[in-house]
């Protein structure tokens, strides 16, 4: 009888406490923020096995995508729990179930694709107001909706603490490459959940005013005292997220950029002003009635971290 080696033990899940910026997003979830939603509108039905394989490949290349968010009530802290193997299921909605979601009395009616986006943004797997979550939820969920006999929407819903806007763009591009038969390059693959941003501040930068007062940049922005004077008339009714989208073509963009240069106006300032004007105009208030609004700007600081992180480095 030959030697029989014992079966190797199953690797234990790895754990990392969330950093300050990540923690801000975890605490923001109960009040309705913290969801990152990606949608793809298709004219052909997606091949579920191909999509499933692509998502598993993404989880293998980016361990944070296969992580779960754990909350320790005794210490009031969050952490990422990362199992060794990927595990993601795609929730499918047929035409009938999708139609029930799309039913609404909004005037003017909302585009079905837009409606699905808002529906997913208001689904919160990371917070239950009635009782604590029994299991640690995943940081990513996948769904496929059938809008018609010639229209489908693929949706990825991620916890923003694990995937910010820059990372979301990278996830979408890599997913499209994988579905098309490509592979994630070795330069994009990650072997473990990356460090929190607070652990990547360049040496000597932490004592400067920007880092000293805005170390937790996103939390600093969202929880700023400058936003505390916003008046909410109704604070008890259920909350929901809505999206307004503006897409400009090349000609319109060039006119905007050249107009900013000729007037010495920063592009970000012009866009922020346009957003404030649009928000006020949408409520059709009397001309002389004033309201308070706020603009939050998010910065991608990957290029100035130590070590430098590429846009394909997932996290926040």
C-alpha positions in Angstrom: 0.0 0.0 0.0 1.4 3.3 -1.0 1.7 6.3 1.2 -1.5 8.4 1.4 -1.0 12.0 2.2 -3.7 13.6 4.3 -6.1 15.9 2.5 -4.9 19.5 2.8 -7.0 21.6 5.1 -9.4 24.1 3.6 -7.8 27.5 3.8 -9.4 29.8 6.4 -11.0 33.0 5.3 -8.9 36.1 5.7 -10.0 39.1 7.5 -9.1 42.8 7.5 -10.7 45.6 9.5 -12.2 48.4 7.3 -10.3 51.7 7.2 -11.6 55.1 8.0 -12.9 55.9 4.5 -14.4 52.5 4.2 -16.0 52.8 7.6 -17.7 56.0 6.5 -19.4 54.1 3.7 -20.4 51.3 6.1 -22.0 53.8 8.5 -23.7 55.6 5.6 -25.6 52.5 4.4 -28.4 52.8 7.0 -29.3 56.3 5.6 -29.5 55.2 2.0 -26.0 55.7 0.5 -23.3 53.2 0.0 -24.5 51.3 -3.1 -22.6 51.3 -6.3 -24.7 50.0 -9.2 -23.6 49.1 -12.7 -26.0 48.3 -15.5 -25.7 47.0 -19.0 -28.6 47.3 -21.5 -28.5 44.3 -23.9 -30.4 43.6 -27.1 -29.8 39.9 -26.9 -30.4 37.6 -23.9 -27.2 37.2 -21.9 -25.7 33.7 -21.7 -26.0 33.1 -17.9 -23.2 30.4 -17.8 -20.8 32.8 -19.6 -21.7 35.7 -17.4 -21.3 33.4 -14.3 -17.9 32.4 -15.4 -16.9 36.0 -16.0 -18.0 37.0 -12.5 -16.1 34.2 -10.9 -13.0 35.2 -12.9 -13.4 38.7 -11.6 -13.7 37.4 -8.0 -10.5 35.4 -8.5 -8.6 38.4 -9.8 -9.9 40.8 -7.2 -10.4 39.1 -3.8 -12.3 42.0 -2.4 -15.2 41.1 -4.8 -15.6 37.7 -3.1 -15.5 39.2 0.4 -18.3 39.5 2.9 -18.9 42.5 5.1 -18.9 41.5 8.8 -20.2 43.7 11.6 -19.1 43.0 15.2 -21.8 44.4 17.5 -19.7 44.0 20.6 -17.0 46.4 19.3 -19.1 48.3 16.8 -16.6 47.6 14.0 -16.7 46.3 10.4 -14.3 44.1 8.6 -13.9 42.3 5.2 -14.0 38.5 5.5 -12.5 37.0 2.3 -13.1 33.3 1.7 -10.5 31.5 -0.5 -13.0 30.6 -3.2 -15.5 32.7 -5.2 -19.2 32.2 -4.8 -21.7 34.4 -6.7 -25.2 33.6 -7.9 -27.1 35.5 -10.6 -30.7 36.4 -9.7 -32.9 36.3 -12.7 -36.2 38.2 -13.3 -38.4 37.1 -16.2 -40.7 39.4 -18.1 -43.5 39.2 -15.6 -41.5 39.8 -12.5 -39.6 42.6 -14.2 -42.9 44.2 -15.3 -44.1 44.4 -11.7 -41.0 46.3 -10.7 -41.4 48.7 -13.6 -44.9 49.6 -12.7 -45.0 53.2 -11.5 -47.2 56.3 -11.8 -44.4 58.8 -12.5 -45.1 61.6 -14.9 -43.3 61.8 -17.2 -42.7 58.0 -17.3 -39.2 56.9 -16.5 -37.2 54.9 -19.0 -37.3 51.2 -18.0 -33.5 50.9 -17.9 -33.4 54.0 -15.6 -36.1 52.5 -13.5 -34.2 49.3 -12.9 -31.1 51.3 -12.0 -33.1 53.2 -9.3 -34.7 50.0 -8.1 -31.3 48.4 -7.5 -29.9 51.4 -5.8 -32.7 51.2 -3.3 -32.1 47.5 -2.5 -30.0 47.3 0.6 -28.5 44.0 1.4 -26.2 45.5 4.1 -28.8 46.9 6.4 -32.0 45.7 8.0 -33.8 48.2 10.3 -35.9 45.5 12.0 -33.2 43.0 13.2 -29.4 42.4 12.8 -28.3 40.6 9.7 -28.1 36.8 10.3 -25.3 36.2 7.9 -22.4 38.4 6.6 -23.6 39.8 3.3 -21.5 39.7 0.1 -20.1 42.9 -1.2 -21.4 42.2 -4.8 -24.7 41.0 -6.2 -25.6 40.2 -9.8 -29.1 40.3 -11.4 -30.6 40.0 -14.9 -33.9 41.7 -15.7 -36.0 41.0 -18.8 -37.5 44.3 -20.0 -39.1 43.0 -23.2 -38.6 40.3 -25.9 -35.7 42.3 -27.2 -34.2 44.0 -24.2 -32.4 42.8 -21.1 -30.5 44.5 -18.3 -27.5 43.0 -16.4 -26.9 44.6 -13.0 -24.0 44.5 -10.6 -24.7 46.0 -7.2 -21.7 46.5 -5.0 -21.0 48.0 -1.6 -19.2 51.3 -2.1 -16.8 50.7 0.7 -15.4 47.9 -1.5 -15.7 49.5 -4.9 -15.7 53.2 -5.5 -16.5 54.9 -8.8 -13.0 54.4 -10.4 -13.0 50.8 -9.4 -16.5 50.4 -10.8 -15.4 51.5 -14.2 -12.6 49.0 -14.1 -15.0 46.2 -13.0 -17.3 47.0 -15.9 -14.5 47.0 -18.5 -13.0 43.8 -17.2 -16.4 42.1 -17.2 -17.0 43.1 -20.9 -13.5 41.7 -21.8 -14.2 38.4 -20.0 -17.7 37.9 -21.5 -16.1 38.5 -24.9 -13.7 35.7 -24.3 -10.7 37.6 -23.0 -8.7 37.3 -19.8 -7.7 39.6 -17.0 -4.1 40.5 -17.5 -1.5 39.6 -14.8 -0.9 43.3 -14.2 -4.5 43.7 -13.1 -4.7 40.7 -10.8 -4.6 41.2 -7.1 -3.6 38.5 -4.6 -5.3 39.9 -1.5 -7.6 42.6 -0.3 -5.6 45.8 -0.5 -4.7 48.0 2.3 -7.0 50.8 3.4 -6.2 54.2 2.0 -5.1 55.5 5.4 -2.2 52.9 5.2 -1.1 54.2 1.8 -0.5 57.8 2.6 3.0 58.9 1.3 5.6 59.4 4.0 5.5 62.9 5.3 2.1 63.8 3.9 0.0 62.9 6.9 1.0 66.0 8.8 -0.1 68.4 6.2 -3.5 70.2 6.5 -5.3 68.3 3.8 -4.5 64.9 5.3 -4.6 66.1 8.9 -8.1 67.4 8.6 -9.3 65.4 5.6 -7.6 62.0 6.2 -10.9 60.3 6.0 -11.7 62.2 2.8 -15.1 60.8 1.9 -16.4 60.7 5.5 -15.1 64.3 5.9 -17.1 65.3 2.9 -20.3 63.5 3.6 -20.4 64.3 7.3 -19.1 67.9 7.0 -20.6 70.5 9.3 -21.1 72.5 6.2 -24.0 70.2 5.3 -25.6 70.3 8.8 -27.6 73.4 7.9 -29.6 71.6 5.2 -33.3 71.6 6.2 -35.4 68.5 5.8 -39.1 69.2 6.0 -40.1 65.6 6.2 -37.6 63.4 8.1 -39.9 60.4 8.9 -41.2 59.1 5.5 -39.3 56.3 3.7 -36.3 57.4 1.7 -35.3 56.4 -1.8 -32.5 57.3 -4.2 -33.3 58.9 -7.6 -30.9 59.6 -10.4 -30.7 62.4 -12.9 -28.4 61.8 -15.9 -27.0 64.2 -18.4 -25.0 63.0 -21.3 -23.2 65.4 -23.6 -21.9 64.7 -27.1 -18.4 65.7 -28.3 -19.5 69.1 -29.7 -21.4 70.1 -26.5 -18.4 69.0 -24.4 -16.0 71.0 -26.5 -18.2 74.1 -26.3 -18.4 73.8 -22.5 -14.6 73.4 -22.1 -13.8 76.3 -24.4 -16.4 78.4 -22.7 -14.8 77.7 -19.3 -11.3 78.5 -20.6 -12.4 81.8 -22.2 -14.0 82.9 -18.9 -11.2 81.4 -16.6 -13.8 79.2 -15.0 -12.9 75.7 -13.8 -14.8 72.9 -15.4 -15.7 71.3 -12.1 -17.1 74.6 -10.9 -19.3 75.0 -14.0 -20.6 71.5 -13.7 -21.4 72.0 -9.9 -23.2 75.2 -10.7 -25.2 73.5 -13.5 -26.2 70.8 -11.0 -27.4 73.3 -8.4 -29.4 75.2 -11.1 -31.0 71.9 -12.3 -31.9 70.8 -8.8 -33.6 74.1 -8.1 -35.4 74.3 -11.4 -36.7 70.8 -11.2 -38.8 71.8 -8.1 -40.5 74.6 -10.0 -40.3 77.0 -7.1 -41.1 80.7 -7.2 -38.1 82.7 -8.5 -37.5 84.5 -5.1 -37.8 81.3 -3.0 -34.4 80.2 -1.7 -33.3 76.7 -0.7 -30.1 75.1 0.5 -28.2 72.6 -1.6 -24.8 70.9 -1.3 -22.3 69.6 -3.8 -19.9 66.7 -2.8 -16.8 66.2 -5.0 -15.0 62.8 -4.9 -11.3 62.6 -5.8 -9.5 59.6 -7.1 -6.2 59.7 -5.2 -4.7 56.5 -6.5 -1.8 58.2 -8.4 -0.5 59.9 -5.3 -0.6 56.9 -2.9 2.5 55.0 -1.8 2.7 52.6 -3.6 0.8 54.1 -6.5 -2.4 52.2 -7.3 -3.7 51.8 -10.8 -7.4 52.3 -11.8 -7.7 48.5 -11.8 -7.0 48.4 -8.1 -10.4 47.7 -6.5 -11.4 49.3 -3.2 -12.2 52.7 -2.0 
